[in-house]
Amino acid sequence: MPLPHFLFLVAVIILFAGVTLWASVAAGIPLAALAVVALMGAAVLHLSMRDHEG
């Protein structure tokens, strides 16, 4: 992946993360609730990607 595409992708991800935080705070959702949801999502993703052979 060329460097400009990579930097654009990083910038877009940071922008969308900011918009998500702004929208959730504007809707009255506490940041702690967002953190819990993010941690649960990361745990589900981690557990779904594990290799179950063995």
Buried (B, 14 or more C-beta within 10 A) or exposed (E): EEEEEEEEEEEEEEEEEEEEEEEBEEEEEEEEEBEEEEEEEEEEEEEEEEEEEE
